[in-house]
Amino acid sequence: MLHRIQRVHLALLLPVLLSACDRQDEALSPALSPTPVQAVFQLDTSALSYGIFETDASSVTVEVSNTIPAVFSAFADISIDDGSTITAYKVKSGESTIVHSMPPGEKRVTLTSGAQTKSDDEITGVFINRIVFNGETQQIKQDNQRIAVYGDSITVGGNVDNLSAEAWPVLLRKYFSVVLEAYSYRSLQDDASTPEKRAELVSRISAWEPDFIWLAIGANDYSFEKWPSQEFGQAYAGTLDAIHSSIPQALLFAQSPILQVNETPNSFGSNLESYRQQIAAACLARTAWCTFVDGTSAAFPQPYELDKDGVHLTTKSSAKYAEAVLNIISK
């Protein structure tokens, strides 16, 4: 995987290099020591956002904000890959600080924030607000192709042990630059029920300037009975057109929801398969720039490989999901 070192102008303040403070005259203050070099960074607020750094620092201090409801506290974590191991830290509610010691010498370090969910119509999550290395540090920009993933709880990790380290989009970052437009409980109805909502979604995805866009949405439209499958299909087709119009150079992958243990009809009389068929029809009518992905195929996790709820991924099935996506995009 190719990277290049991105040197950021001091005027941008990211990173802010806080070298020695203005020194007093040594004759007046003979015992005054220089302030140790620090490098300060921030991450964006998207789900599972991440930063890659090259540093000789021996420790990194991470300021974290966790607004996820207490009922989901088991899924609140961040991860730090310091080149020798990946450490996932469970994060308590509210503001907290994590200090992580690192091996000596030059190394590449990746920090990943946590997942996000919708609670009382607000997006909550685990956010990394500030990163401070105690040594010279440069941020790395990935040169490989970028994937923007639009999805729900399965996209942000499902029920894996450590979402920030094991969600399938995170695993793909070995090969691609991967950004997420996703949170738990998300449905297409949240983003495409009005022209204004659709335009807002498209604007957020377009801002990433992705080479590929992977749409993994629709399961919650069925499960939470947001709308009938036919209305879902019309909105899905309109969303594909809107995204393509905004980012014509990007290739879209429209993935149908993976199999669940229970797929009985909802209150509209629509089973999950009917939503899958709508996705297929919308994408197959636009094959010049949209590739349909059958999420029920054997390459993707099967019902017996899911968590005990019969819907979400385990750590093992998340890895299988990542491999399936990698094989499709790499063709």
C-alpha positions as CSV (number, residue, x, y, z in Angstrom):
1,M,0.0,0.0,0.0
2,L,1.4,3.3,-1.1
3,H,1.5,6.3,1.2
4,R,3.0,9.7,1.0
5,I,4.0,12.0,3.7
6,Q,1.8,15.1,3.9
7,R,3.6,18.1,5.3
8,V,1.2,20.6,6.7
9,H,2.0,24.3,6.8
10,L,2.2,25.6,10.3
11,A,-0.4,28.3,9.6
12,L,-3.0,25.5,9.3
13,L,-2.3,24.5,12.9
14,L,-2.8,20.8,12.1
15,P,-0.4,19.5,13.2
16,V,0.6,22.2,15.5
17,L,4.2,21.8,16.5
18,L,4.7,23.2,19.9
19,S,8.5,23.4,20.2
20,A,10.3,25.2,22.9
21,C,8.5,28.2,24.3
22,D,10.2,31.6,23.9
23,R,13.3,31.1,26.0
24,Q,14.3,33.5,28.7
25,D,17.9,34.7,28.5
26,E,19.9,31.8,29.8
27,A,21.9,34.2,32.1
28,L,18.7,35.1,33.8
29,S,17.2,31.5,33.9
30,P,20.1,29.1,33.8
31,A,17.9,26.1,34.9
32,L,15.1,26.6,32.3
33,S,14.7,23.6,30.0
34,P,13.1,23.5,26.5
35,T,9.5,22.3,26.3
36,P,9.4,18.8,24.7
37,V,8.3,18.8,21.1
38,Q,4.6,17.9,20.7
39,A,2.5,17.3,17.6
40,V,-1.3,17.9,17.9
41,F,-3.9,16.5,15.4
42,Q,-7.6,16.1,15.1
43,L,-9.8,13.6,13.2
44,D,-13.0,14.3,11.3
45,T,-16.3,13.4,12.9
46,S,-17.4,10.6,10.6
47,A,-18.0,7.1,12.0
48,L,-14.7,5.1,12.4
49,S,-12.7,8.0,11.2
50,Y,-8.9,7.5,11.2
51,G,-5.6,9.1,10.9
52,I,-2.2,7.6,9.9
53,F,1.0,9.1,11.3
54,E,4.7,8.6,11.1
55,T,6.4,9.4,14.4
56,D,9.3,8.8,16.7
57,A,7.1,9.6,19.7
58,S,7.1,7.3,22.7
59,S,3.5,8.0,23.7
60,V,0.3,9.4,22.3
61,T,-2.4,11.1,24.3
62,V,-6.0,10.8,23.0
63,E,-8.9,13.0,24.1
64,V,-12.2,11.2,23.5
65,S,-15.9,12.1,23.7
66,N,-18.5,9.3,24.0
67,T,-22.1,10.2,23.6
68,I,-23.4,6.7,22.8
69,P,-26.3,5.7,25.1
70,A,-25.3,3.5,28.1
71,V,-27.2,0.5,26.7
72,F,-24.6,0.4,23.9
73,S,-21.6,0.9,26.1
74,A,-20.1,-2.4,25.1
75,F,-19.7,-1.1,21.6
76,A,-17.9,2.2,22.6
77,D,-14.2,1.9,21.7
78,I,-11.3,3.4,19.8
79,S,-8.2,1.6,18.6
80,I,-4.5,2.4,18.2
81,D,-2.2,0.5,15.9
82,D,1.4,1.5,16.9
83,G,3.2,-0.7,14.5
84,S,3.7,-3.5,17.0
85,T,0.2,-4.3,18.0
86,I,-3.4,-3.1,17.7
87,T,-4.9,-2.0,21.0
88,A,-8.7,-1.4,21.4
89,Y,-9.7,0.8,24.3
90,K,-13.2,0.7,25.7
91,V,-14.3,4.2,26.3
92,K,-16.5,5.4,29.2
93,S,-19.4,7.8,28.7
94,G,-18.6,11.5,28.5
95,E,-15.1,13.0,28.1
96,S,-12.0,10.9,28.8
97,T,-8.3,10.8,28.1
98,I,-6.2,7.8,27.0
99,V,-2.4,7.7,27.2
100,H,-0.9,5.0,25.0
101,S,2.8,4.0,25.3
102,M,4.6,3.1,22.1
103,P,7.8,1.2,21.1
104,P,10.9,3.3,20.6
105,G,12.0,4.5,17.2
106,E,10.4,5.6,13.9
107,K,7.0,3.9,13.3
108,R,3.7,4.2,11.6
109,V,0.7,4.7,13.9
110,T,-3.0,4.5,13.0
111,L,-5.7,5.8,15.3
112,T,-9.4,5.0,14.7
113,S,-12.4,6.6,16.4
114,G,-15.6,4.7,17.3
115,A,-18.9,3.8,15.7
116,Q,-22.0,5.9,15.7
117,T,-25.7,5.3,16.3
118,K,-29.0,7.1,16.1
119,S,-30.7,7.8,19.4
120,D,-33.7,10.1,19.9
121,D,-33.2,11.5,16.4
122,E,-29.6,12.5,17.2
123,I,-26.4,10.9,15.9
124,T,-24.3,9.8,18.9
125,G,-20.9,8.2,18.8
126,V,-17.3,7.8,20.0
127,F,-15.3,10.8,18.7
128,I,-11.5,11.4,18.9
129,N,-11.3,15.2,19.6
130,R,-7.5,15.6,20.0
131,I,-4.4,13.6,19.5
132,V,-1.1,14.6,21.0
133,F,2.2,12.9,20.2
134,N,5.2,13.6,22.5
135,G,7.6,13.7,19.5
136,E,8.1,14.7,15.9
137,T,5.1,13.5,13.9
138,Q,3.9,13.8,10.3
139,Q,0.5,12.8,9.0
140,I,0.3,10.3,6.2
141,K,-2.1,10.6,3.3
142,Q,-3.0,7.4,1.5
143,D,-2.3,7.4,-2.2
144,N,-4.5,4.4,-3.0
145,Q,-8.1,4.6,-4.2
146,R,-10.9,5.9,-1.9
147,I,-14.1,4.0,-1.1
148,A,-17.1,5.8,0.5
149,V,-19.4,3.3,2.3
150,Y,-23.0,4.2,2.9
151,G,-24.7,1.9,5.4
152,D,-26.1,1.0,8.8
153,S,-25.1,-1.0,11.9
154,I,-23.6,-3.8,9.8
155,T,-21.3,-1.2,8.1
156,V,-20.1,0.2,11.5
157,G,-19.3,-3.3,12.7
158,G,-22.5,-5.0,13.9
159,N,-21.7,-7.1,17.0
160,V,-17.9,-7.6,16.5
161,D,-15.8,-7.5,19.7
162,N,-14.0,-4.2,18.9
163,L,-15.8,-2.0,16.2
164,S,-12.9,0.4,15.7
165,A,-10.5,-2.5,14.9
166,E,-12.7,-5.2,13.4
167,A,-15.6,-3.6,11.4
168,W,-15.3,-4.7,7.8
169,P,-14.6,-1.2,6.3
170,V,-11.7,-0.9,8.8
171,L,-10.2,-4.2,7.6
172,L,-10.4,-2.9,4.0
173,R,-8.0,0.0,4.9
174,K,-5.1,-2.2,4.4
175,Y,-5.9,-1.9,0.6
176,F,-7.9,1.3,0.2
177,S,-8.6,4.6,1.8
178,V,-12.1,3.9,3.3
179,V,-14.5,6.5,4.7
180,L,-17.9,5.9,6.1
181,E,-21.3,7.6,5.8
182,A,-23.0,5.2,8.3
183,Y,-24.6,4.8,11.7
184,S,-26.6,2.1,13.5
185,Y,-30.4,2.1,12.7
186,R,-29.8,4.0,9.5
187,S,-32.3,3.5,6.7
188,L,-32.6,4.9,3.2
189,Q,-35.8,6.5,4.3
190,D,-33.8,8.7,6.7
191,D,-31.9,10.1,3.7
192,A,-34.1,9.9,0.6
193,S,-37.7,10.5,1.7
194,T,-37.5,14.1,0.4
195,P,-35.4,15.9,-2.3
196,E,-33.8,18.0,0.4
197,K,-32.6,15.0,2.5
198,R,-31.3,13.2,-0.6
199,A,-29.4,16.3,-1.7
200,E,-27.8,16.5,1.8
201,L,-26.8,12.8,1.6
202,V,-25.3,13.3,-1.8
203,S,-23.4,16.4,-0.7
204,R,-21.8,14.5,2.2
205,I,-20.7,11.5,0.0
206,S,-19.5,13.8,-2.8
207,A,-17.3,15.7,-0.3
208,W,-15.1,12.7,0.1
209,E,-14.4,12.6,-3.7
210,P,-14.4,8.8,-3.7
211,D,-13.4,6.5,-6.6
212,F,-15.9,3.9,-5.5
213,I,-19.2,4.2,-3.6
214,W,-20.4,1.1,-1.8
215,L,-24.1,1.2,-0.8
216,A,-25.1,-1.3,1.9
217,I,-28.5,0.1,2.9
218,G,-32.0,-1.3,3.0
219,A,-32.2,-3.8,5.9
220,N,-33.6,-1.3,8.3
221,D,-36.1,0.0,5.7
222,Y,-37.5,-3.5,5.9
223,S,-37.0,-4.4,9.6
224,F,-38.3,-1.1,11.0
225,E,-41.1,-0.9,8.4
226,K,-40.1,2.5,7.0
227,W,-42.0,2.1,3.8
228,P,-43.1,-0.5,1.3
229,S,-40.5,-2.1,-0.9
230,Q,-41.9,-0.4,-4.1
231,E,-41.5,3.1,-2.6
232,F,-38.1,2.0,-1.3
233,G,-37.1,1.0,-4.8
234,Q,-38.2,4.3,-6.3
235,A,-36.2,6.2,-3.8
236,Y,-33.2,4.0,-4.2
237,A,-33.2,4.5,-8.0
238,G,-33.4,8.3,-7.4
239,T,-30.5,8.2,-5.0
240,L,-28.3,6.3,-7.5
241,D,-29.1,9.0,-10.1
242,A,-28.4,11.8,-7.7
243,I,-25.1,10.4,-6.6
244,H,-24.0,9.7,-10.2
245,S,-25.0,13.2,-11.3
246,S,-22.9,14.7,-8.5
247,I,-19.9,12.3,-8.9
248,P,-20.0,11.0,-12.4
249,Q,-16.4,9.6,-12.3
250,A,-17.2,7.3,-9.3
251,L,-18.2,3.7,-9.8
252,L,-21.2,2.6,-7.6
253,F,-21.7,-0.8,-6.0
254,A,-25.3,-1.5,-5.0
255,Q,-25.2,-4.3,-2.5
256,S,-28.4,-6.0,-1.4
257,P,-28.8,-6.8,2.3
258,I,-27.1,-10.0,3.5
259,L,-29.4,-12.9,4.6
260,Q,-31.0,-12.8,8.0
261,V,-32.3,-15.7,10.1
262,N,-35.8,-14.3,10.1
263,E,-37.2,-12.6,7.0
264,T,-40.9,-12.8,7.4
265,P,-43.1,-10.0,5.7
266,N,-43.3,-6.7,7.6
267,S,-46.5,-4.8,8.1
268,F,-46.5,-3.7,4.5
269,G,-46.5,-7.3,3.4
270,S,-42.9,-6.9,2.1
271,N,-40.2,-9.4,3.0
272,L,-36.5,-8.5,2.8
273,E,-36.2,-10.2,-0.5
274,S,-38.6,-7.8,-2.1
275,Y,-36.3,-4.9,-1.0
276,R,-33.3,-6.8,-2.5
277,Q,-35.1,-7.1,-5.8
278,Q,-35.8,-3.4,-5.8
279,I,-32.0,-2.7,-5.4
280,A,-31.2,-5.1,-8.2
281,A,-33.7,-3.6,-10.6
282,A,-32.5,0.0,-9.9
283,C,-28.8,-0.9,-10.4
284,L,-29.2,-3.2,-13.3
285,A,-31.0,-0.4,-15.2
286,R,-27.8,1.6,-14.8
287,T,-25.0,-0.8,-15.5
288,A,-22.7,1.7,-17.2
289,W,-21.8,3.0,-13.8
290,C,-23.5,0.8,-11.2
291,T,-22.6,-2.8,-10.3
292,F,-25.1,-4.9,-8.5
293,V,-23.8,-7.0,-5.6
294,D,-25.8,-9.9,-4.4
295,G,-25.4,-9.8,-0.6
296,T,-27.0,-13.2,-0.3
297,S,-24.2,-15.0,-2.2
298,A,-22.0,-17.5,-0.5
299,A,-19.1,-15.0,-0.5
300,F,-21.0,-12.9,2.1
301,P,-21.8,-14.1,5.7
302,Q,-24.7,-16.6,5.9
303,P,-27.3,-16.8,8.6
304,Y,-25.4,-19.5,10.6
305,E,-22.3,-17.2,10.6
306,L,-24.2,-14.2,12.2
307,D,-24.4,-13.2,15.9
308,K,-27.0,-14.8,18.1
309,D,-29.5,-12.0,17.1
310,G,-29.6,-13.5,13.6
311,V,-28.9,-10.1,12.0
312,H,-25.5,-8.7,12.9
313,L,-21.9,-9.7,12.2
314,T,-19.4,-11.4,14.5
315,T,-15.7,-10.7,14.4
316,K,-15.2,-13.7,12.1
317,S,-18.1,-13.0,9.7
318,S,-17.0,-9.3,9.6
319,A,-13.6,-10.5,8.2
320,K,-15.5,-12.7,5.6
321,Y,-17.6,-9.6,4.6
322,A,-14.4,-7.5,4.1
323,E,-12.9,-10.2,1.9
324,A,-16.0,-10.4,-0.2
325,V,-16.0,-6.6,-0.8
326,L,-12.2,-6.6,-1.5
327,N,-12.6,-9.4,-4.1
328,I,-15.4,-7.5,-5.9
329,I,-13.8,-4.1,-6.0
330,S,-10.4,-5.5,-6.9
331,K,-11.7,-7.2,-10.1
